[in-house]
Amino acid sequence: MTKADLASMLERLLGDAPGCGDWEWDDFVSVGAEPELEPFRRRLAEVDPPTGKAAIRQIILELRTNA
């Protein structure tokens, strides 16, 4: 998974893009990620998607900016 892939998955999760799989979020935050994505995974593991949309959008912006 690349930074762009992760940003796309998060956009789907938020409904900004269609088609987030049922387990994509859980799969990503539950299992260690590639070293480049691990800091994002740790931050996202602390976010509750329904209430943490602003935090998720900030991470998307960081991923897109630094991709």
Backbone as a ProteinNet text record, in pm:
[ID]
protein_1_A
[PRIMARY]
MTKADLASMLERLLGDAPGCGDWEWDDFVSVGAEPELEPFRRRLAEVDPPTGKAAIRQIILELRTNA
[TERTIARY]
84.9	0	89.1	52.6	124.5	47.6	108	38.1	-87.7	-78.2	-194.9	-304.7	-266.3	-363.7	-435.2	-359.1	-417.9	-511.9	-470.2	-556.2	-686.5	-678.5	-799	-890.7	-833.3	-913.8	-984.7	-914.8	-975.1	-1086.1	-1065.8	-1171	-1295.1	-1274.4	-1389.6	-1458.9	-1381.1	-1436.7	-1526.8	-1483.6	-1560.3	-1677.2	-1682.8	-1790.7	-1757.5	-1632.8	-1590.2	-1563.6	-1551.5	-1534.2	-1610.5	-1663.9	-1746.4	-1666.6	-1728.2	-1682.3	-1583.7	-1588.6	-1499.1	-1544.5	-1454.2	-1486.6	-1515.9	-1595	-1637.3	-1520.5	-1412.7	-1303.4	-1177.4	-1179.2	-1057.2	-1000.7	-1086.2	-1041.3	-982.7	-1058.2	-1014.3	-885.6	-877.2	-756.1	-634.9	-651.2	-537.2	-493.8	-587.8	-548	-511.3	-549.6	-526.1	-392.7	-331.7	-209	-100.4	19.5	130.1	142.5	179	189.4	336.2	356.8	490.1	548.7	680.7	741.1	695.6	679.4	638.4	495.8	410	270.3	240.8	333.9	309.6	271.9	335.8	292.2	145.8	102.5	-37.1	-129.9	-87.6	-168.5	-189.1	-83	-93.8	-189	-179.5	-271.3	-414.8	-434.5	-569.9	-629	-545.7	-595.5	-661.3	-627.7	-685	-810.2	-848.4	-961.5	-1084.6	-1199.2	-1326.7	-1383.5	-1392.4	-1433	-1560	-1668.7	-1788.1	-1769.7	-1687.8	-1672.7	-1541	-1448.6	-1316.5	-1292.5	-1397.6	-1382.7	-1281.6	-1276.8	-1181.4	-1037.9	-1012.7	-878.4	-841.4	-936.5	-910.8	-884.4	-961.4	-939.2	-800.6	-754.7	-621.4	-515	-532.1	-436.7	-438.7	-556.7	-565.6	-484.5	-500.4	-427.6	-276.3	-232.2	-90.2	-41.7	-121.3	-83.3	-73.6	-169.3	-169.3	-54.9	-22.2	83.2	220.8	237.7	369.4	382.4	287.1	290.7	404.1
-117.1	0	122.8	220.2	346.6	452.5	570.1	681.2	717.2	715.4	746.9	642.1	515	407.8	428.3	462.7	485.3	605.5	712.9	830.7	795.1	716.4	674.3	590.1	499	416.5	502.9	601.5	689.8	774.7	819.5	895.7	809.1	683.2	592.3	571.7	558.3	540.2	658.2	778.1	897.8	922	846.7	866.5	970.2	1018	1115.3	1047.3	916.7	835.4	705.1	643.1	523.7	397.8	308.1	170.7	128	176.8	125.9	-12.9	-107.4	-242.6	-249.4	-345.3	-358.1	-367.9	-429.1	-454.7	-373.6	-283.7	-209.2	-133.2	-58.5	21.1	-70.7	-169.6	-260.7	-331.4	-378	-445.5	-353.3	-227.4	-137.1	-102.5	-65.4	-21.2	-136.1	-257.9	-372.3	-442.1	-422.3	-494	-392.6	-417.2	-327.5	-299.6	-176.8	-133.8	-120.3	-92.1	-64.6	51.3	55.3	159.9	301.6	328.8	462.4	496.4	395.5	417.9	393.5	334.5	299.7	420.7	537.6	651.8	690.7	679.9	709.6	603.6	476.9	369	389.8	426.1	449	562.9	669.6	783.2	743.4	670.9	630.4	530.6	448.7	351.5	420	545.3	621.1	699	693.1	770.1	681.2	732.9	665.8	725.8	646.9	704.2	790.4	748.5	833.2	970.1	979.1	1107.1	1176.7	1107.5	1163.4	1204.8	1247.8	1280.5	1391.1	1491.3	1601	1549.5	1461.4	1404.8	1320.3	1243.8	1160.6	1247.7	1354.5	1445.4	1510.5	1542.6	1600	1499	1374.2	1270.5	1252	1256.2	1247.2	1360	1480.7	1595.5	1572.3	1523.6	1495.7	1388.2	1283.5	1177.3	1229.1	1309.7	1363	1462.4	1540.3	1640.2	1575.8	1468.2	1402.7	1276.8	1252.3	1127.7	1127.3
0	0	0	-79.1	-84.8	-6.4	8.5	73.4	-4.9	-137.7	-221	-202.7	-191.4	-167.7	-34.6	68.2	199.3	195.9	131.8	120.4	49.1	-55.2	-128.7	-41.5	36.3	126.2	229.2	283.2	383	321.8	198.9	130.3	109.3	76	60.9	195.2	300	433.6	471.8	439.9	474.9	380.8	272.2	176.2	70.8	70	-30.1	-163.9	-161.7	-281.9	-256.3	-358.6	-338.5	-307.3	-230.7	-222.7	-117.7	5.3	108.5	148.8	143.6	185.1	334	372.6	512	609.7	569	662	633.7	537	503	622.5	691.3	805.6	911.9	952	1057.8	1019.2	895.8	849.5	860.1	823.3	823.5	965.9	1051.7	1185.9	1278.7	1246.6	1335.1	1313.6	1198.9	1164.2	1131.1	1177.7	1147.3	998.6	967.4	827.9	787.3	659.7	609.5	691.4	707.8	790.3	753.8	626	582	627.4	641	677.3	824.9	896.7	1036.9	1123.9	1108.6	1189.6	1163.6	1040	1006.6	1066.3	1059.4	1115.7	1265.2	1334.2	1479	1510.3	1436.2	1457.7	1428.4	1318.6	1280.6	1378.9	1442.5	1539.2	1658.7	1682	1793	1754	1627.5	1576.4	1563.1	1604.9	1581.9	1453.5	1345.4	1216.8	1219.5	1284.6	1278.3	1342.5	1448	1517	1485	1421.5	1396	1252.1	1184.2	1041.4	1016.3	1102.9	1082.9	1092.9	1189.4	1204.9	1083.3	1033.3	915.7	793.6	778.5	665	673.3	793.5	810.7	767.4	802.8	764.1	611.9	549.9	403.1	340.5	392	338.9	351.4	465.6	484.5	386.4	368.9	276	133.4	92.5	-44.2	-65.1	37.2	27.6	21.9	96	106.4	23.3	-67.8	-146.4	-245.9
[MASK]
+++++++++++++++++++++++++++++++++++++++++++++++++++++++++++++++++++

